[in-house]
Amino acid sequence: MSTVYEKIVSVICKPPSQRTDFEAQEIVPWFLTKSPIFASVKQEIVKDVIRQCGFQRCQKDDVIIKQGDNGDTLYIVLKGVVSIYVIQDKDNNEEVLAQVNATLENRVHDLDRSGLGLKVWTTGEGNAFGEIALIKPDCIRTASVVIDETADLMVVDRNLYNQSVRDVLEQEFKAKTRFVENNSLFRSWSARHRKQLAISLRMERWEFGSPLIRQGQPANRAYFIHSGEVEISVHPGLHKSQLPNMWEEMETKLPVLTDSMKPPPGNIAPHEEMKRRKNNTSKQQEIGLVGENEFVGCLEFSLRLDTYVYSATCTAPTELLVLNREQYDRFFEKRYPDTIPEFRKQVGLRVDLYLQRIQNAPLMEYILLLLENSYVLGMIGSRSVGRKFEGNNVTTRRSRGPSVGGAASSNAESGSYNSLMDNLQRRYISNRICEPDNETGESSLQRLESRIADWLAAMNVGKKMDGQAKMAAGSVQKLRRFKVGDVTETPRPGNKVIQLNGK
């Protein structure tokens, strides 16, 4: 009994004139499921493509597309893996093509891929490549494509492309270009590199309930949400084993962050000890929803982390633009390192607001400090910061929001420590105990509202309140409700009474 794949190959290996409607219709579901390029295409059109497409079987190191060459076909990977390479240091297409041809002519045994430029993407089953030459009016190939292992390819020529998937691919390319052009991160980039980034980004469509990323998995891809919705959640208790080096660094430099996880001095009642352990118990905590123009997985890129620090699940059909780590290194680290501070700032805005919804997540707070005060943390070195810093009037204590202010100092080091100690006071709605004064509490709220405004402005949201905007606004409402009518919070057993507005 033949497999579905063997049936596919048996059909498209035939000359187009010998393929029947029934044979083509039988394998349409495979293409609808496996190939993103057909996700928005009617079944009749997919069947027509199957009836008229070409078929090509390739071997390892075969160069299917040469950068700088003219192109009139696109390819869909039925089986196997291909890699995409780009020569970046030449602007002239003739020079690029000459280098590619020279690399192929000088080949003895194995292909020297370094002559084809930098590897920017690897793709496999169901994915398409080569469509850019059909979309662009000049028809010039923008990259070279090499077979990594024996591969079967569906070949779609220009005529079949124009009558089948052209509209889908053109809309996708326009969406990627529009995203890059409108994103403030890339405004300082040259037009050529913005175009290259748009070409490099991959559009993927994920269904409701799909696990986009999982905490602890290798962080090799970042996602920009084009449409749809994603739920963010975190398991703080896994951070210590997941990132042991960072955790040790945090405990050495800023042990105050882990105070809430340590047992209090002296004897405590058994029920209080059970409550403390329950609060510190590892559990998945939902942070909230993020939507259009938001990003997921960029935190790990900005801090060069090997694994994801939180999880993300699609809560609706979602379209995503995918940036892999190689592309990030190529564009951000090598081409435009000046973009990284702004990128880290935008990531920090998200982390700051995510922390409004998390309990007992010291590593997330340390990550926020790394994003905002990496210089100061580096200056601390191996010195340990205690509960008070000599010469600084700010005492590190837990409060319900990031406080502002701090004594100014003519001494640069003291001033940096003041700033750091000031940031250490950021604490959020949770079961933690605090007694903020009215002035500090109001300043905290104003600063949080300012951050939310910056966040929404950074993602160009003004036309609607998306999930992430509602989440952020809800955090402020939770903070402000403690100030309404000068109400004193009802104390929990064993907790101090929290009083606001000087009452």
N, C-alpha and C positions, 0 to 999 in steps of 0.2 A: 504494500500500500504506500503510495507516494505521499510525501509531506506537502504542506501548503507551499513551502518555498520551491520545492522541485516542480510543483505544478506551475508556479509563476515563471520559472525559467523555461519550462517546456513551451509555454505560450509565447513569450516575447522573443525566444530564439527563432521562431518561425518568421518567414517573410511576412510583412504586414498584410499582404493579399490573402494569406492562408489563415489568418486569425479570425475566429468567429465571435459574434456578439455574446454567445453563451459562455465561451471560454473567458472572455474579458470580464463579463459580469461576475463570474465565480471568484475572481481574485481582486475585485474592487475593494471589498472590506479590508483586506490586508493593507492596501495603500492608504485608505482612510484612517486606519489605526496607527500605522507605523510612520507615515511621512507627514511632517508638519505642513509641507507645501500644499497638500491636498485637503487640509483641515477645513478650509472655507470654500471648497470647490464642490459643485454639484456632482452627484454620482455619474450622471450622463457624460459630463466632461472628463471625469477620471477614466471612464470606460473608453472614451474616444482617444485619450492619451495612450492607454494600453494597446489599443488597436493600431496606432500609428508610430509608436516610439521605436527607437533603436536599442540594441543590446551590445554591451562590450565587456569582455572578461579581461582583467588586467593582472599583472604580476607585480611582486614587490619591486619598488624603485622605478616603476614606469612613471614618467612625467606626463600627466594627462593634459595639463594646462601650463603654458609658459607665460610668465609675466611680461607685459609689453607687446605680446602678440595680438592679432585680431581674433575676435571670438564670435561664433554664431551658434553655439550650443550650450545647454546647461546639462548637468548630470545629477542623477539621484542615486545614492548608494543603496543598492539592494542587499549587499553583503560585503563585509570587509571594513577596513579603516583607511582613511586618507588624511594627509597632513597638508597644511597650507603655509606657504613661505612667502615673505615679502622682502624685497630689496628696498631699503629706506634711504640710502645715502646718494641715490641718483634720481634726478627729476626728469631726465630725458628718457622717453620710452625706448628709443632706439638703443641707447647705452645699456638700459636694463636688459633688453632682449639679447643684445650682444653678449652680456655677461652670462645669461642663462644658457645660451647656445654654446659658449665656450666651456662652461661646466659640463654640459652633456657630451661635447666632442672629446674632451680630455678624460672622460670616464674610462677606467681600465676594467675594474670589476664592480665593486660596490660604488654606488653613487655618492659623491662628496656633496652633501646637501648644504654645507656652509656657503657654497657658491650661489645658492638660490636665495640667500638672505636669512632673515630671522623667522623662526617658526612661530606662528601666531595662533594656530588653531588646529585641533584634531577632531575629526568628525567621523561618524559611522552610519549604521543602518538607518535608512529612512530620510536622512538629511540631504539637502541639495547644495550644489556649489556651481559656480560659473555663471550665475544669473546676472551678475553686475554688468558684464559685457553686453548683455541683451537689453538691460535697462538704460545704460548710458548711450548717448547718441554717437560717441566716437568708437564704440565697440572694442575698446582696448582692455585686455586682461589686466587686472590690478594685482594679481598674485599668481604664484606657481603652485600647482597641486601635484603631490607625489603619493603614489600608492604605498602604504605601509605593510600590507599583507594582501594575499590574493583577494581580489575584489570583483564583484559583479556590479555593473552600472547600467542604469536606464539612461538612454540618450534622447534628449528632446531638442530638436533643431528649432531655428528661428520661426519658421512657419507654424509649427505645432505649438510653440510657446505663445505666439501671438493669438492663436485661436483658443487657447486653453487657460494657462495660469498667469498670463501677463498681468492682468489687473491685480491679482492677489499679490504678486511679488513687487509690483510697482508701488502699491499702497504700503506694503511692509517697508520698502526702502525709504519712502517718503516719511513714514513714521519715525524711523531711526534717524534720518537726517534732521527732522524737526526737533526731536529730543536733544540731539547734540547742539544744534544751533540755539535753542532756547535755554539750555542749562548754563547757569552763571559760571560753573566750574571751567567751562571750555571757551569762554569769551576771549581769553588772551591767546588762545592757540591760533596757529596759522590756518587759513582756509584749507590748505592741503591736508593738514593733520586732522582737522575736524572731519573732513571727508573720509580719511582713512579709518578713523574711529567708527564712523557710521557704517562703513563697509564691514568692519571687524565684528561689530555687535551682532549677536544672533537673536532672532525672535523665537521664543518658545511659548507654547500654549499649554497650560496646566489645568486640570480639571478640579472640581470641588473635592476637598479632602486630601489632595495630593501633598505629601510631606516634602516641602521645598528644600529645607536643610534640617539637619538634625545636630543638636549639640554634641560636640565631641568628634564629629566626622571631619575629615580633611577639608580645610577651607580653601578650595581651589577655584570657586566661582562666586562672583557677586551678581546680584540681580537688581535691575531697575524696573519698577512696576509701571507698565504702560497702561494697563487697565485691569480691573478686578480688585481683589482684597486678600490680604495675608494676615494671619494671626501670629503674633510673636509671643513666645513663652520661654521661660528659663528655669533651670534646675540648679539653684545656687549651691546646693550641697555637693555637686559633682565638680565644681571648679577646682577644689584643692587637689584632687587626683588628676584632673584633666590638664591643668597648667601648674604643675608643682614648682617649677622654677619661678614663675611670676608670683605664686602664692608665698614662697619663701622670701622673695624680694620685698613683697608687701609687708610681711611680718617683721622683717628687719628694719625697713625704713619707716613704716607707719603702723606700728602695732596697735595704735588707737582704733584702727578700723575694725579689728577683730575683737574688740572688747565685748560686744554683744554676744559673742559665741563662747566666751569664757565663763566658768562658774563664778558667782560672786564670792568674795571673801567671807569666811565664817560659815556657821551652820545655817541652813535655811530649811523651811518646812518642806516635807515630802511633796505636797501638792504644788508648791512653788517650783521645786526642782523638776517635776514632771512637766509643768507649763513651760519652763525654760527650755527643756529638751525638745518639747513639741514644736516650739517656735524655731528651734535650730535644726529640726529634722529636715532632711532633704525632701523636697517635693516640687513638682512642676508648678510654676506660678505663671498665670496668664498676664501678660503685660498690656496687651491691647491690639487693635487692628491698625494696619497701615494700608494705604491705597495708592491711587494714581500719583506719579512723580516721586514716590518714596523709593528707598533702596533697602536691600537686605543683603547681609554678608560683607558690606564694605568696612565695617568695624575691624574685621580680621585683616583685611588688606592694609588698612591705614597703620596698624600696629605690628604688621608682619607676623601675625599669629598663625600657627599651623592648623588649628582646629576651630570650629565655630563655637562661640561662647553662649549661644542661645539657639532655639529651634524656631522654625517658621513653617506654617501650614496654610495652604490655600483654602479660604473659606468661601470662594466663589470661582467660577471659571476665570482664569487670570492669564493675561499676556505679559511676558517678561522679556526685557532685553538683557542678554547675558554677556558679562565681561569676565574673562578668565584671568588667572593670575599672571600668565605670560603677557597678556595684553596690558594689564595694569603696569607691570614692570617696564614694558616697552614705551608706553605713552607717559605715565606719571613719573616713574623713577628716573628714566633716562632722558626723555624729551622735555618734559615740563615739570621738574621738581618744585618749581615755585608754586605749582598748583596744590601741592600736598598740604601746606598749612590751612588753606581754605577748605580742602577736603576733610581734614581732621576736625576743623571747626564745625562743619556741618554734621559730621558723625557725632561729635561731642554734644551737639544740641539734642540729637535723638537720645543718646545715652542719658543725658540729664533728665529728660522727660520720662524715659522708661523707668528710671529709678523712683519716680513718684509712685509706681505701682508695685514695687518689689519690697519684700521683707527679708532682712538678714542676707544681704548679697554684698559682702565687703569687697570682693574682687571686682564687681561691676563699679563700685565707687572708686577703687584704685585705678581702674581703666579710665574712668572719667578724668581723674587727676593726671594720668599719663597724657591724655589728649590735650588737656588745658595747661598743664604745668610740667611738661617733660623736662624742661631746663632746670627747674627748681628741684625736682626729684633726683635728677642726675647730680646736682650739686650736693644733695644730702649724702650721697654715696652710701657708705655702710653705717653712718650715724643713725642712732635710734632716736625717734621723736617721742617724747613722753606726753603726759597730759598737759604740761605747761612748758612754755619756752621762755627762758630767762630773757628779760628785756622786752618781752612782748605782753601787752595788756590783754591779749585775746586768750582765753582759756578754751581748749578744745572740749566741747561737750556736745551732746546729741541734741539737735534742734529740728523743728518741723519744716525746714526749708533752707535753701542756701542763703546765708546772711551776707551782708555787704559791709564795707567799712574796714576798720582795722587801723591801728596807729601808723602814721607815716614815719619813716625813718630815713635819716641821711645816710645811714649805712646800707649799702646795696644788699648785702647778705641778709641783714636783719629785715629789710623791706621785703625781700623775697620770701623769707620765712613767715613774715606777717601775712603775705598774700596766701601762702600755702595753708597756714593755720586758719585763715578766713575761709578757705575752700573746704577745710575739714569739717566745718560746722554745718555743711549741707546734709540735712536728714529729712526724711519724708514721712507722709501719713503712714503710720503703722502702729504697732503696739509699743513702740519705743517711748520712753518717758522724757519729757522736756518741760521747761518752764520759761518760754521766751517772753521777753518784755514786748510791749506794744510797738515800740519803734522798730525793733529788729524784725518782728513778725510782719509789719507792713512793708518794710524794705524787701523782705524775702518774697512777698507776694508780687510786688512791683517788678522785681527782677525776674521772677518766673514768668509773669505775663509778657515781659519784654522778650524773654527767650522764645516763648511760643510764637510771638509775632515774627521774630527772626526765622524761626523754623518754617512757618508757613510761607514767608517771603522767599526763602531759599528754594522751596519746591514749587514756586509760582502758583500757589493756590489762592484764589480770590473769588472764583466763580461759584464755589460750593464748599460746604462743610463736609469733608470726607471723614472716614473713620478715624484717621490719625488726628484730625483737627478736633473732633468730638472728644477723643481720649484726652488730648492736652487740655481742652477747656474744662473737662470734668475734673482734672487734677486741681485746677485753680479753684473750682467750686468747692471741692472737698476742703481745701485749705481755708477758704473764706467763710465757710459755714461756722467755723469756730468763733468768728468775730461778730456774727449777727446778734444784735441785741445784747451784747456784752454777756453772753451766756457762758457759764462755767461748765466745763465738760463733766458729765456724770462719772465719778471715779469707779474703776473696776477694783475688785478685791485685791488688796496688796499693792495697788498702784497709788502714786501721789496724785493729788488733785491738780489738774492743769488749769491755770487761771490766766486769762488774757485781759487786755485793756486795763491792766492795773487793778483789777477787782480782787 
